Each structure stands twice: as C-alpha cells, then as structure tokens.
Amino acid sequence: MILVDSSVWIDYFRDRDCAQVQRLEKAMDAGEQLAVCGIILTEVLQGIRTEGQAKSVMLELRPLRYLPLRRLTYMEAAALYRKARSRGLVVRKTADCVIAACAIAHGAEILTSDADFSKIAAVSKLKLVRV
C-alpha cells in the first residue's frame, strides 16, 4: 500500500511532470493500492482555488483507501519528531511526522517529494517509495 503525500497530489493535479507524479501514474495504471489520510486531504484541498475544482479533486480522491489516525498515532508522531531532533535532523512540519506515523502504523510506504520524510525515515521504520 502506498500513502501518497500531498506534495505528489499537488504536482499531479497541477499537471507537473516529475518522477513522483510518473510513479503515481504508474501505480494507478497497475492498480496498486493507494491511500490518503486526513491531513493529506486537508493539505491538498486547502490549496485549490474554486469550489468546482475542489469537488473534482474530492471525487478523484474518494475511491482511495482512507487511513484513520488514532491518539497513539499522534503520540508516535511526536516521538518521531523528538528522535529526529535528537540526531540533529530538523523536520520542518509537524504534519509530516503525523503522516509518517500514520504510514508506519498502517504498514504503508510513502510516495513524496518532501525532504522531511527522508529525515524521518533515517530515524524510524518509515519506508519511502523509490522513484
């Protein structure tokens, strides 16, 4: 299962040609199981300019597996942040730690173009999709 980060969805919906979008399209064509979580949905939808575009994006994302977050997931996210910081790695966004903790909890790999996830993967069991 692949948890697709907002960085990739944003590039996908803006028709940007990059390695991550190509990997996403390959996964879609192959019928790989793709997933999102609440924070990813929020990040994708908040950047959309019109309600019509937002509805279109929501319809495209609706069939994907939705990974719920539990209280423990948020605690694990904080632990990931502390572990990275203790090793001198700066994770810029709390949301990235939450998304990483969600992926770990559900046994998913993350497809992303955000460098923070490489830092988190260096100090945890987080798996990144190779592109």
N, CA, C and O atoms as a Tinker XYZ file with bonds, in Angstrom:
   524  protein
     1  N      0.844000   -1.176000    0.000000    73     2
     2  CA     0.000000    0.000000    0.000000    64     1     3
     3  C      0.895000    1.246000    0.000000    63     2     4     5
     4  O      1.919000    1.299000    0.681000    81     3
     5  N      0.481000    2.227000   -0.773000    73     3     6
     6  CA     1.243000    3.473000   -0.888000    64     5     7
     7  C      0.409000    4.631000   -0.357000    63     6     8     9
     8  O     -0.682000    4.905000   -0.857000    81     7
     9  N      0.927000    5.300000    0.647000    73     7    10
    10  CA     0.320000    6.533000    1.151000    64     9    11
    11  C      0.924000    7.672000    0.336000    63    10    12    13
    12  O      2.119000    7.953000    0.435000    81    11
    13  N      0.093000    8.319000   -0.466000    73    11    14
    14  CA     0.579000    9.358000   -1.374000    64    13    15
    15  C      0.491000   10.706000   -0.671000    63    14    16    17
    16  O     -0.594000   11.157000   -0.303000    81    15
    17  N      1.636000   11.337000   -0.492000    73    15    18
    18  CA     1.718000   12.618000    0.211000    64    17    19
    19  C      1.121000   13.749000   -0.619000    63    18    20    21
    20  O      1.037000   13.667000   -1.845000    81    19
    21  N      0.716000   14.786000    0.062000    73    19    22
    22  CA     0.121000   15.953000   -0.609000    64    21    23
    23  C      1.070000   16.579000   -1.625000    63    22    24    25
    24  O      0.619000   17.114000   -2.637000    81    23
    25  N      2.367000   16.521000   -1.375000    73    23    26
    26  CA     3.324000   17.113000   -2.319000    64    25    27
    27  C      3.184000   16.483000   -3.705000    63    26    28    29
    28  O      3.323000   17.167000   -4.719000    81    27
    29  N      2.913000   15.194000   -3.743000    73    27    30
    30  CA     2.756000   14.485000   -5.014000    64    29    31
    31  C      1.382000   14.769000   -5.620000    63    30    32    33
    32  O      1.272000   15.005000   -6.823000    81    31
    33  N      0.341000   14.747000   -4.797000    73    31    34
    34  CA    -1.001000   15.042000   -5.313000    64    33    35
    35  C     -1.069000   16.450000   -5.892000    63    34    36    37
    36  O     -1.678000   16.663000   -6.940000    81    35
    37  N     -0.457000   17.397000   -5.225000    73    35    38
    38  CA    -0.484000   18.778000   -5.721000    64    37    39
    39  C      0.188000   18.856000   -7.086000    63    38    40    41
    40  O     -0.340000   19.481000   -8.006000    81    39
    41  N      1.350000   18.223000   -7.217000    73    39    42
    42  CA     2.020000   18.198000   -8.523000    64    41    43
    43  C      1.160000   17.480000   -9.566000    63    42    44    45
    44  O      1.085000   17.909000  -10.717000    81    43
    45  N      0.521000   16.402000   -9.163000    73    43    46
    46  CA    -0.337000   15.635000  -10.077000    64    45    47
    47  C     -1.501000   16.492000  -10.584000    63    46    48    49
    48  O     -1.765000   16.533000  -11.786000    81    47
    49  N     -2.184000   17.164000   -9.682000    73    47    50
    50  CA    -3.345000   17.966000  -10.083000    64    49    51
    51  C     -2.955000   19.237000  -10.831000    63    50    52    53
    52  O     -3.788000   19.839000  -11.509000    81    51
    53  N     -1.704000   19.643000  -10.712000    73    51    54
    54  CA    -1.210000   20.796000  -11.478000    64    53    55
    55  C     -0.522000   20.364000  -12.775000    63    54    56    57
    56  O      0.088000   21.184000  -13.462000    81    55
    57  N     -0.621000   19.091000  -13.102000    73    55    58
    58  CA    -0.039000   18.529000  -14.331000    64    57    59
    59  C      1.463000   18.759000  -14.441000    63    58    60    61
    60  O      1.979000   19.006000  -15.531000    81    59
    61  N      2.155000   18.679000  -13.327000    73    59    62
    62  CA     3.613000   18.803000  -13.348000    64    61    63
    63  C      4.218000   17.446000  -13.676000    63    62    64    65
    64  O      3.767000   16.416000  -13.176000    81    63
    65  N      5.227000   17.455000  -14.506000    73    63    66
    66  CA     5.897000   16.218000  -14.889000    64    65    67
    67  C      7.150000   16.061000  -14.038000    63    66    68    69
    68  O      8.153000   16.741000  -14.252000    81    67
    69  N      7.075000   15.156000  -13.076000    73    67    70
    70  CA     8.238000   14.873000  -12.230000    64    69    71
    71  C      8.233000   13.379000  -11.917000    63    70    72    73
    72  O      7.248000   12.687000  -12.175000    81    71
    73  N      9.323000   12.896000  -11.368000    73    71    74
    74  CA     9.470000   11.460000  -11.114000    64    73    75
    75  C      8.378000   10.930000  -10.190000    63    74    76    77
    76  O      7.886000    9.819000  -10.388000    81    75
    77  N      7.998000   11.711000   -9.186000    73    75    78
    78  CA     6.987000   11.254000   -8.238000    64    77    79
    79  C      5.615000   11.125000   -8.908000    63    78    80    81
    80  O      4.890000   10.163000   -8.657000    81    79
    81  N      5.264000   12.083000   -9.751000    73    79    82
    82  CA     3.987000   12.008000  -10.467000    64    81    83
    83  C      4.005000   10.831000  -11.441000    63    82    84    85
    84  O      3.003000   10.130000  -11.584000    81    83
    85  N      5.126000   10.613000  -12.104000    73    83    86
    86  CA     5.233000    9.464000  -13.004000    64    85    87
    87  C      5.046000    8.160000  -12.232000    63    86    88    89
    88  O      4.391000    7.236000  -12.713000    81    87
    89  N      5.630000    8.089000  -11.026000    73    87    90
    90  CA     5.476000    6.879000  -10.198000    64    89    91
    91  C      4.025000    6.716000   -9.747000    63    90    92    93
    92  O      3.508000    5.599000   -9.715000    81    91
    93  N      3.366000    7.822000   -9.400000    73    91    94
    94  CA     1.954000    7.772000   -9.025000    64    93    95
    95  C      1.110000    7.249000  -10.184000    63    94    96    97
    96  O      0.266000    6.373000   -9.996000    81    95
    97  N      1.336000    7.778000  -11.365000    73    95    98
    98  CA     0.570000    7.346000  -12.535000    64    97    99
    99  C      0.817000    5.873000  -12.850000    63    98   100   101
   100  O     -0.100000    5.155000  -13.249000    81    99
   101  N      2.048000    5.431000  -12.670000    73    99   102
   102  CA     2.377000    4.014000  -12.870000    64   101   103
   103  C      1.611000    3.151000  -11.862000    63   102   104   105
   104  O      1.069000    2.104000  -12.217000    81   103
   105  N      1.570000    3.597000  -10.611000    73   103   106
   106  CA     0.841000    2.859000   -9.575000    64   105   107
   107  C     -0.655000    2.814000   -9.879000    63   106   108   109
   108  O     -1.305000    1.789000   -9.676000    81   107
   109  N     -1.193000    3.924000  -10.363000    73   107   110
   110  CA    -2.616000    3.971000  -10.719000    64   109   111
   111  C     -2.910000    2.997000  -11.857000    63   110   112   113
   112  O     -3.881000    2.242000  -11.804000    81   111
   113  N     -2.067000    3.023000  -12.879000    73   111   114
   114  CA    -2.256000    2.143000  -14.037000    64   113   115
   115  C     -2.146000    0.668000  -13.653000    63   114   116   117
   116  O     -2.834000   -0.180000  -14.220000    81   115
   117  N     -1.272000    0.368000  -12.682000    73   115   118
   118  CA    -1.053000   -1.013000  -12.258000    64   117   119
   119  C     -2.080000   -1.482000  -11.230000    63   118   120   121
   120  O     -2.092000   -2.656000  -10.858000    81   119
   121  N     -2.936000   -0.577000  -10.772000    73   119   122
   122  CA    -3.945000   -0.945000   -9.784000    64   121   123
   123  C     -3.390000   -1.145000   -8.389000    63   122   124   125
   124  O     -3.991000   -1.846000   -7.575000    81   123
   125  N     -2.237000   -0.530000   -8.103000    73   123   126
   126  CA    -1.684000   -0.629000   -6.756000    64   125   127
   127  C     -2.620000    0.069000   -5.775000    63   126   128   129
   128  O     -3.316000    1.019000   -6.134000    81   127
   129  N     -2.627000   -0.411000   -4.536000    73   127   130
   130  CA    -3.498000    0.204000   -3.539000    64   129   131
   131  C     -2.894000    1.531000   -3.079000    63   130   132   133
   132  O     -1.790000    1.571000   -2.535000    81   131
   133  N     -3.629000    2.600000   -3.305000    73   131   134
   134  CA    -3.201000    3.938000   -2.913000    64   133   135
   135  C     -4.050000    4.401000   -1.746000    63   134   136   137
   136  O     -5.221000    4.039000   -1.630000    81   135
   137  N     -3.448000    5.208000   -0.881000    73   135   138
   138  CA    -4.152000    5.657000    0.316000    64   137   139
   139  C     -3.870000    7.122000    0.598000    63   138   140   141
   140  O     -2.895000    7.701000    0.118000    81   139
   141  N     -4.761000    7.699000    1.395000    73   139   142
   142  CA    -4.593000    9.051000    1.922000    64   141   143
   143  C     -5.014000    9.031000    3.388000    63   142   144   145
   144  O     -5.642000    8.079000    3.853000    81   143
   145  N     -4.663000   10.079000    4.100000    73   143   146
   146  CA    -5.156000   10.281000    5.462000    64   145   147
   147  C     -5.708000   11.702000    5.537000    63   146   148   149
   148  O     -5.585000   12.474000    4.586000    81   147
   149  N     -6.305000   12.037000    6.656000    73   147   150
   150  CA    -6.982000   13.319000    6.788000    64   149   151
   151  C     -6.104000   14.526000    6.544000    63   150   152   153
   152  O     -6.528000   15.476000    5.886000    81   151
   153  N     -4.892000   14.505000    7.061000    73   151   154
   154  CA    -4.004000   15.660000    6.896000    64   153   155
   155  C     -3.644000   15.846000    5.427000    63   154   156   157
   156  O     -3.575000   16.975000    4.942000    81   155
   157  N     -3.419000   14.760000    4.727000    73   155   158
   158  CA    -3.106000   14.857000    3.301000    64   157   159
   159  C     -4.289000   15.456000    2.548000    63   158   160   161
   160  O     -4.109000   16.341000    1.711000    81   159
   161  N     -5.489000   14.983000    2.839000    73   159   162
   162  CA    -6.675000   15.550000    2.196000    64   161   163
   163  C     -6.769000   17.051000    2.447000    63   162   164   165
   164  O     -7.033000   17.827000    1.529000    81   163
   165  N     -6.553000   17.453000    3.691000    73   163   166
   166  CA    -6.626000   18.873000    4.040000    64   165   167
   167  C     -5.591000   19.680000    3.278000    63   166   168   169
   168  O     -5.909000   20.731000    2.721000    81   167
   169  N     -4.352000   19.196000    3.250000    73   167   170
   170  CA    -3.293000   19.934000    2.559000    64   169   171
   171  C     -3.582000   20.071000    1.066000    63   170   172   173
   172  O     -3.335000   21.124000    0.479000    81   171
   173  N     -4.100000   19.018000    0.459000    73   171   174
   174  CA    -4.413000   19.076000   -0.975000    64   173   175
   175  C     -5.560000   20.046000   -1.226000    63   174   176   177
   176  O     -5.469000   20.908000   -2.100000    81   175
   177  N     -6.626000   19.909000   -0.472000    73   175   178
   178  CA    -7.836000   20.693000   -0.727000    64   177   179
   179  C     -7.702000   22.169000   -0.368000    63   178   180   181
   180  O     -8.360000   23.010000   -0.981000    81   179
   181  N     -6.865000   22.501000    0.612000    73   179   182
   182  CA    -6.757000   23.907000    1.016000    64   181   183
   183  C     -6.097000   24.775000   -0.048000    63   182   184   185
   184  O     -6.280000   25.993000   -0.044000    81   183
   185  N     -5.348000   24.186000   -0.942000    73   183   186
   186  CA    -4.670000   24.965000   -1.971000    64   185   187
   187  C     -5.472000   25.161000   -3.247000    63   186   188   189
   188  O     -5.022000   25.838000   -4.171000    81   187
   189  N     -6.646000   24.576000   -3.298000    73   187   190
   190  CA    -7.472000   24.669000   -4.504000    64   189   191
   191  C     -8.258000   25.976000   -4.476000    63   190   192   193
   192  O     -8.780000   26.379000   -3.437000    81   191
   193  N     -8.333000   26.623000   -5.621000    73   191   194
   194  CA    -8.896000   27.974000   -5.678000    64   193   195
   195  C    -10.415000   28.041000   -5.761000    63   194   196   197
   196  O    -11.016000   28.961000   -5.206000    81   195
   197  N    -11.050000   27.090000   -6.439000    73   195   198
   198  CA   -12.503000   27.183000   -6.615000    64   197   199
   199  C    -13.199000   25.956000   -6.033000    63   198   200   201
   200  O    -12.607000   24.884000   -5.916000    81   199
   201  N    -14.453000   26.135000   -5.675000    73   199   202
   202  CA   -15.235000   25.018000   -5.146000    64   201   203
   203  C    -15.435000   23.931000   -6.202000    63   202   204   205
   204  O    -15.457000   22.743000   -5.882000    81   203
   205  N    -15.578000   24.341000   -7.448000    73   203   206
   206  CA   -15.730000   23.360000   -8.523000    64   205   207
   207  C    -14.514000   22.462000   -8.654000    63   206   208   209
   208  O    -14.640000   21.247000   -8.804000    81   207
   209  N    -13.326000   23.071000   -8.596000    73   207   210
   210  CA   -12.089000   22.287000   -8.662000    64   209   211
   211  C    -11.972000   21.389000   -7.432000    63   210   212   213
   212  O    -11.547000   20.239000   -7.537000    81   211
   213  N    -12.351000   21.917000   -6.268000    73   211   214
   214  CA   -12.275000   21.131000   -5.033000    64   213   215
   215  C    -13.173000   19.897000   -5.128000    63   214   216   217
   216  O    -12.771000   18.805000   -4.728000    81   215
   217  N    -14.368000   20.066000   -5.647000    73   215   218
   218  CA   -15.282000   18.926000   -5.798000    64   217   219
   219  C    -14.707000   17.889000   -6.751000    63   218   220   221
   220  O    -14.821000   16.688000   -6.507000    81   219
   221  N    -14.094000   18.343000   -7.828000    73   219   222
   222  CA   -13.485000   17.434000   -8.795000    64   221   223
   223  C    -12.357000   16.627000   -8.152000    63   222   224   225
   224  O    -12.259000   15.415000   -8.345000    81   223
   225  N    -11.515000   17.311000   -7.390000    73   223   226
   226  CA   -10.406000   16.637000   -6.705000    64   225   227
   227  C    -10.947000   15.655000   -5.670000    63   226   228   229
   228  O    -10.453000   14.532000   -5.565000    81   227
   229  N    -11.954000   16.066000   -4.908000    73   227   230
   230  CA   -12.541000   15.173000   -3.901000    64   229   231
   231  C    -13.090000   13.905000   -4.548000    63   230   232   233
   232  O    -12.934000   12.811000   -4.005000    81   231
   233  N    -13.727000   14.048000   -5.694000    73   231   234
   234  CA   -14.254000   12.875000   -6.396000    64   233   235
   235  C    -13.141000   11.936000   -6.841000    63   234   236   237
   236  O    -13.300000   10.716000   -6.808000    81   235
   237  N    -12.022000   12.501000   -7.254000    73   235   238
   238  CA   -10.902000   11.664000   -7.693000    64   237   239
   239  C    -10.229000   10.958000   -6.514000    63   238   240   241
   240  O     -9.745000    9.836000   -6.658000    81   239
   241  N    -10.196000   11.610000   -5.356000    73   239   242
   242  CA    -9.538000   11.024000   -4.187000    64   241   243
   243  C    -10.456000   10.090000   -3.393000    63   242   244   245
   244  O     -9.974000    9.247000   -2.637000    81   243
   245  N    -11.753000   10.234000   -3.558000    73   243   246
   246  CA   -12.720000    9.466000   -2.761000    64   245   247
   247  C    -12.512000    7.948000   -2.813000    63   246   248   249
   248  O    -12.628000    7.304000   -1.771000    81   247
   249  N    -12.210000    7.342000   -3.967000    73   247   250
   250  CA   -12.075000    5.878000   -4.009000    64   249   251
   251  C    -10.827000    5.342000   -3.298000    63   250   252   253
   252  O    -10.728000    4.139000   -3.059000    81   251
   253  N     -9.883000    6.210000   -2.963000    73   251   254
   254  CA    -8.650000    5.745000   -2.332000    64   253   255
   255  C     -8.923000    5.260000   -0.915000    63   254   256   257
   256  O     -9.866000    5.705000   -0.260000    81   255
   257  N     -8.090000    4.351000   -0.464000    73   255   258
   258  CA    -8.222000    3.875000    0.914000    64   257   259
   259  C     -7.914000    5.029000    1.860000    63   258   260   261
   260  O     -6.948000    5.768000    1.668000    81   259
   261  N     -8.747000    5.169000    2.880000    73   259   262
   262  CA    -8.565000    6.226000    3.878000    64   261   263
   263  C     -7.969000    5.604000    5.133000    63   262   264   265
   264  O     -8.534000    4.666000    5.696000    81   263
   265  N     -6.828000    6.125000    5.570000    73   263   266
   266  CA    -6.156000    5.603000    6.755000    64   265   267
   267  C     -6.490000    6.484000    7.955000    63   266   268   269
   268  O     -6.072000    7.640000    8.009000    81   267
   269  N     -7.238000    5.947000    8.915000    73   267   270
   270  CA    -7.606000    6.741000   10.083000    64   269   271
   271  C     -6.429000    6.896000   11.045000    63   270   272   273
   272  O     -5.494000    6.095000   11.051000    81   271
   273  N     -6.502000    7.928000   11.838000    73   271   274
   274  CA    -5.474000    8.191000   12.844000    64   273   275
   275  C     -6.071000    7.999000   14.235000    63   274   276   277
   276  O     -7.203000    8.401000   14.503000    81   275
   277  N     -5.295000    7.383000   15.101000    73   275   278
   278  CA    -5.714000    7.201000   16.493000    64   277   279
   279  C     -4.859000    8.095000   17.383000    63   278   280   281
   280  O     -3.865000    8.667000   16.938000    81   279
   281  N     -5.250000    8.203000   18.609000    73   279   282
   282  CA    -4.496000    9.015000   19.569000    64   281   283
   283  C     -3.039000    8.565000   19.626000    63   282   284   285
   284  O     -2.134000    9.399000   19.663000    81   283
   285  N     -2.807000    7.259000   19.633000    73   283   286
   286  CA    -1.447000    6.723000   19.689000    64   285   287
   287  C     -0.618000    7.180000   18.491000    63   286   288   289
   288  O      0.588000    7.393000   18.617000    81   287
   289  N     -1.250000    7.331000   17.339000    73   287   290
   290  CA    -0.538000    7.780000   16.141000    64   289   291
   291  C      0.055000    9.167000   16.353000    63   290   292   293
   292  O      1.181000    9.437000   15.936000    81   291
   293  N     -0.702000   10.038000   16.998000    73   291   294
   294  CA    -0.203000   11.386000   17.275000    64   293   295
   295  C      0.953000   11.354000   18.275000    63   294   296   297
   296  O      1.899000   12.133000   18.162000    81   295
   297  N      0.873000   10.459000   19.247000    73   295   298
   298  CA     1.977000   10.309000   20.206000    64   297   299
   299  C      3.229000    9.799000   19.501000    63   298   300   301
   300  O      4.337000   10.258000   19.779000    81   299
   301  N      3.047000    8.850000   18.591000    73   299   302
   302  CA     4.176000    8.336000   17.815000    64   301   303
   303  C      4.768000    9.425000   16.921000    63   302   304   305
   304  O      5.981000    9.471000   16.716000    81   303
   305  N      3.921000   10.292000   16.394000    73   303   306
   306  CA     4.406000   11.403000   15.567000    64   305   307
   307  C      5.325000   12.311000   16.379000    63   306   308   309
   308  O      6.376000   12.733000   15.897000    81   307
   309  N      4.927000   12.606000   17.602000    73   307   310
   310  CA     5.762000   13.443000   18.467000    64   309   311
   311  C      7.084000   12.745000   18.779000    63   310   312   313
   312  O      8.133000   13.387000   18.833000    81   311
   313  N      7.031000   11.437000   18.983000    73   311   314
   314  CA     8.256000   10.674000   19.246000    64   313   315
   315  C      9.183000   10.694000   18.029000    63   314   316   317
   316  O     10.401000   10.782000   18.181000    81   315
   317  N      8.615000   10.613000   16.830000    73   315   318
   318  CA     9.434000   10.698000   15.613000    64   317   319
   319  C     10.133000   12.051000   15.532000    63   318   320   321
   320  O     11.317000   12.127000   15.202000    81   319
   321  N      9.404000   13.104000   15.831000    73   319   322
   322  CA     9.981000   14.447000   15.799000    64   321   323
   323  C     11.136000   14.551000   16.798000    63   322   324   325
   324  O     12.209000   15.054000   16.465000    81   323
   325  N     10.906000   14.069000   18.030000    73   323   326
   326  CA    11.958000   14.143000   19.053000    64   325   327
   327  C     13.179000   13.321000   18.651000    63   326   328   329
   328  O     14.315000   13.753000   18.848000    81   327
   329  N     12.946000   12.146000   18.090000    73   327   330
   330  CA    14.061000   11.283000   17.688000    64   329   331
   331  C     14.887000   11.944000   16.591000    63   330   332   333
   332  O     16.117000   11.921000   16.641000    81   331
   333  N     14.225000   12.528000   15.610000    73   331   334
   334  CA    14.954000   13.225000   14.542000    64   333   335
   335  C     15.746000   14.392000   15.118000    63   334   336   337
   336  O     16.921000   14.573000   14.800000    81   335
   337  N     15.102000   15.175000   15.960000    73   335   338
   338  CA    15.762000   16.341000   16.558000    64   337   339
   339  C     16.973000   15.917000   17.389000    63   338   340   341
   340  O     18.005000   16.589000   17.374000    81   339
   341  N     16.847000   14.797000   18.117000    73   339   342
   342  CA    17.959000   14.332000   18.953000    64   341   343
   343  C     19.171000   13.917000   18.120000    63   342   344   345
   344  O     20.293000   13.864000   18.625000    81   343
   345  N     18.936000   13.626000   16.844000    73   343   346
   346  CA    20.030000   13.253000   15.936000    64   345   347
   347  C     20.447000   14.410000   15.037000    63   346   348   349
   348  O     21.184000   14.227000   14.068000    81   347
   349  N     19.961000   15.610000   15.373000    73   347   350
   350  CA    20.360000   16.795000   14.627000    64   349   351
   351  C     19.620000   17.001000   13.322000    63   350   352   353
   352  O     20.045000   17.801000   12.488000    81   351
   353  N     18.524000   16.295000   13.134000    73   351   354
   354  CA    17.734000   16.421000   11.909000    64   353   355
   355  C     16.524000   17.309000   12.174000    63   354   356   357
   356  O     15.761000   17.060000   13.108000    81   355
   357  N     16.348000   18.328000   11.369000    73   355   358
   358  CA    15.246000   19.268000   11.557000    64   357   359
   359  C     14.092000   18.888000   10.633000    63   358   360   361
   360  O     14.214000   18.949000    9.409000    81   359
   361  N     12.980000   18.499000   11.233000    73   359   362
   362  CA    11.749000   18.239000   10.485000    64   361   363
   363  C     10.930000   19.518000   10.571000    63   362   364   365
   364  O     10.556000   19.949000   11.662000    81   363
   365  N     10.654000   20.124000    9.423000    73   363   366
   366  CA    10.043000   21.455000    9.387000    64   365   367
   367  C      8.566000   21.475000    9.741000    63   366   368   369
   368  O      8.072000   22.468000   10.274000    81   367
   369  N      7.853000   20.394000    9.452000    73   367   370
   370  CA     6.405000   20.421000    9.642000    64   369   371
   371  C      5.930000   19.266000   10.519000    63   370   372   373
   372  O      6.243000   18.103000   10.265000    81   371
   373  N      5.182000   19.607000   11.538000    73   371   374
   374  CA     4.577000   18.599000   12.406000    64   373   375
   375  C      3.717000   17.639000   11.601000    63   374   376   377
   376  O      3.700000   16.438000   11.871000    81   375
   377  N      3.003000   18.167000   10.613000    73   375   378
   378  CA     2.122000   17.323000    9.795000    64   377   379
   379  C      2.893000   16.176000    9.148000    63   378   380   381
   380  O      2.352000   15.082000    8.995000    81   379
   381  N      4.138000   16.407000    8.771000    73   379   382
   382  CA     4.931000   15.340000    8.151000    64   381   383
   383  C      5.188000   14.203000    9.135000    63   382   384   385
   384  O      5.196000   13.035000    8.746000    81   383
   385  N      5.397000   14.535000   10.395000    73   383   386
   386  CA     5.578000   13.496000   11.415000    64   385   387
   387  C      4.289000   12.708000   11.614000    63   386   388   389
   388  O      4.331000   11.492000   11.801000    81   387
   389  N      3.151000   13.385000   11.576000    73   387   390
   390  CA     1.861000   12.705000   11.720000    64   389   391
   391  C      1.625000   11.774000   10.531000    63   390   392   393
   392  O      1.196000   10.634000   10.711000    81   391
   393  N      1.901000   12.249000    9.335000    73   391   394
   394  CA     1.730000   11.426000    8.132000    64   393   395
   395  C      2.668000   10.219000    8.187000    63   394   396   397
   396  O      2.267000    9.105000    7.850000    81   395
   397  N      3.906000   10.435000    8.607000    73   395   398
   398  CA     4.863000    9.330000    8.723000    64   397   399
   399  C      4.396000    8.305000    9.754000    63   398   400   401
   400  O      4.470000    7.101000    9.509000    81   399
   401  N      3.920000    8.773000   10.898000    73   399   402
   402  CA     3.424000    7.860000   11.934000    64   401   403
   403  C      2.223000    7.068000   11.427000    63   402   404   405
   404  O      2.077000    5.887000   11.744000    81   403
   405  N      1.379000    7.703000   10.655000    73   403   406
   406  CA     0.226000    7.029000   10.052000    64   405   407
   407  C      0.701000    5.922000    9.111000    63   406   408   409
   408  O      0.189000    4.804000    9.158000    81   407
   409  N      1.665000    6.228000    8.269000    73   407   410
   410  CA     2.191000    5.232000    7.332000    64   409   411
   411  C      2.785000    4.041000    8.076000    63   410   412   413
   412  O      2.534000    2.890000    7.717000    81   411
   413  N      3.562000    4.315000    9.098000    73   411   414
   414  CA     4.176000    3.238000    9.880000    64   413   415
   415  C      3.094000    2.378000   10.530000    63   414   416   417
   416  O      3.165000    1.150000   10.484000    81   415
   417  N      2.095000    3.020000   11.136000    73   415   418
   418  CA     1.028000    2.292000   11.829000    64   417   419
   419  C      0.242000    1.381000   10.891000    63   418   420   421
   420  O     -0.218000    0.315000   11.299000    81   419
   421  N      0.088000    1.794000    9.651000    73   419   422
   422  CA    -0.704000    1.022000    8.691000    64   421   423
   423  C      0.152000    0.177000    7.747000    63   422   424   425
   424  O     -0.378000   -0.470000    6.844000    81   423
   425  N      1.468000    0.180000    7.949000    73   423   426
   426  CA     2.353000   -0.615000    7.105000    64   425   427
   427  C      2.427000   -0.134000    5.670000    63   426   428   429
   428  O      2.620000   -0.927000    4.749000    81   427
   429  N      2.274000    1.166000    5.484000    73   427   430
   430  CA     2.299000    1.746000    4.136000    64   429   431
   431  C      3.649000    2.392000    3.852000    63   430   432   433
   432  O      4.357000    2.819000    4.764000    81   431
   433  N      3.987000    2.453000    2.576000    73   431   434
   434  CA     5.133000    3.231000    2.120000    64   433   435
   435  C      4.622000    4.620000    1.746000    63   434   436   437
   436  O      3.449000    4.784000    1.409000    81   435
   437  N      5.503000    5.615000    1.805000    73   435   438
   438  CA     5.102000    6.969000    1.424000    64   437   439
   439  C      5.740000    7.340000    0.094000    63   438   440   441
   440  O      6.939000    7.158000   -0.119000    81   439
   441  N      4.901000    7.869000   -0.796000    73   439   442
   442  CA     5.373000    8.464000   -2.046000    64   441   443
   443  C      5.326000    9.967000   -1.839000    63   442   444   445
   444  O      4.254000   10.536000   -1.635000    81   443
   445  N      6.482000   10.611000   -1.891000    73   443   446
   446  CA     6.564000   12.029000   -1.565000    64   445   447
   447  C      7.698000   12.696000   -2.314000    63   446   448   449
   448  O      8.602000   12.032000   -2.822000    81   447
   449  N      7.639000   14.013000   -2.377000    73   447   450
   450  CA     8.769000   14.804000   -2.878000    64   449   451
   451  C      9.267000   15.744000   -1.786000    63   450   452   453
   452  O     10.055000   16.651000   -2.055000    81   451
   453  N      8.812000   15.529000   -0.566000    73   451   454
   454  CA     9.152000   16.365000    0.586000    64   453   455
   455  C     10.362000   15.764000    1.310000    63   454   456   457
   456  O     10.321000   14.613000    1.746000    81   455
   457  N     11.422000   16.537000    1.433000    73   455   458
   458  CA    12.675000   16.062000    2.033000    64   457   459
   459  C     12.541000   15.694000    3.506000    63   458   460   461
   460  O     13.346000   14.913000    4.013000    81   459
   461  N     11.550000   16.233000    4.201000    73   459   462
   462  CA    11.374000   15.899000    5.615000    64   461   463
   463  C     11.199000   14.397000    5.826000    63   462   464   465
   464  O     11.642000   13.860000    6.841000    81   463
   465  N     10.564000   13.723000    4.889000    73   463   466
   466  CA    10.307000   12.296000    5.069000    64   465   467
   467  C     11.587000   11.463000    5.016000    63   466   468   469
   468  O     11.659000   10.410000    5.650000    81   467
   469  N     12.588000   11.911000    4.280000    73   467   470
   470  CA    13.882000   11.209000    4.276000    64   469   471
   471  C     14.533000   11.300000    5.648000    63   470   472   473
   472  O     15.159000   10.347000    6.114000    81   471
   473  N     14.380000   12.442000    6.284000    73   471   474
   474  CA    14.925000   12.617000    7.638000    64   473   475
   475  C     14.216000   11.698000    8.622000    63   474   476   477
   476  O     14.851000   11.063000    9.463000    81   475
   477  N     12.897000   11.636000    8.508000    73   475   478
   478  CA    12.129000   10.772000    9.410000    64   477   479
   479  C     12.475000    9.307000    9.154000    63   478   480   481
   480  O     12.610000    8.530000   10.099000    81   479
   481  N     12.618000    8.927000    7.892000    73   479   482
   482  CA    12.959000    7.540000    7.554000    64   481   483
   483  C     14.327000    7.149000    8.106000    63   482   484   485
   484  O     14.564000    5.984000    8.422000    81   483
   485  N     15.222000    8.122000    8.219000    73   483   486
   486  CA    16.570000    7.843000    8.724000    64   485   487
   487  C     16.567000    7.445000   10.199000    63   486   488   489
   488  O     17.523000    6.834000   10.677000    81   487
   489  N     15.499000    7.786000   10.921000    73   487   490
   490  CA    15.458000    7.502000   12.360000    64   489   491
   491  C     14.282000    6.599000   12.743000    63   490   492   493
   492  O     13.945000    6.486000   13.922000    81   491
   493  N     13.659000    5.957000   11.751000    73   491   494
   494  CA    12.465000    5.163000   12.057000    64   493   495
   495  C     12.307000    4.017000   11.057000    63   494   496   497
   496  O     13.177000    3.765000   10.223000    81   495
   497  N     11.183000    3.342000   11.167000    73   495   498
   498  CA    10.854000    2.242000   10.255000    64   497   499
   499  C     10.077000    2.720000    9.034000    63   498   500   501
   500  O      9.550000    1.903000    8.279000    81   499
   501  N     10.000000    4.019000    8.834000    73   499   502
   502  CA     9.271000    4.567000    7.695000    64   501   503
   503  C      9.911000    4.103000    6.391000    63   502   504   505
   504  O     11.131000    4.151000    6.231000    81   503
   505  N      9.073000    3.657000    5.466000    73   503   506
   506  CA     9.551000    3.221000    4.153000    64   505   507
   507  C      9.087000    4.212000    3.102000    63   506   508   509
   508  O      7.918000    4.596000    3.063000    81   507
   509  N     10.016000    4.619000    2.254000    73   507   510
   510  CA     9.714000    5.548000    1.169000    64   509   511
   511  C      9.672000    4.790000   -0.151000    63   510   512   513
   512  O     10.456000    3.868000   -0.374000    81   511
   513  N      8.754000    5.186000   -1.019000    73   511   514
   514  CA     8.678000    4.598000   -2.355000    64   513   515
   515  C      9.846000    5.133000   -3.167000    63   514   516   517
   516  O     10.062000    6.343000   -3.228000    81   515
   517  N     10.583000    4.253000   -3.776000    73   515   518
   518  CA    11.705000    4.677000   -4.627000    64   517   519
   519  C     11.168000    5.153000   -5.967000    63   518   520   521
   520  O     10.278000    4.539000   -6.555000    81   519
   521  N     11.728000    6.259000   -6.434000    73   519   522
   522  CA    11.322000    6.775000   -7.749000    64   521   523
   523  C     12.523000    6.849000   -8.669000    63   522   524
   524  O     12.393000    7.258000   -9.823000    81   523
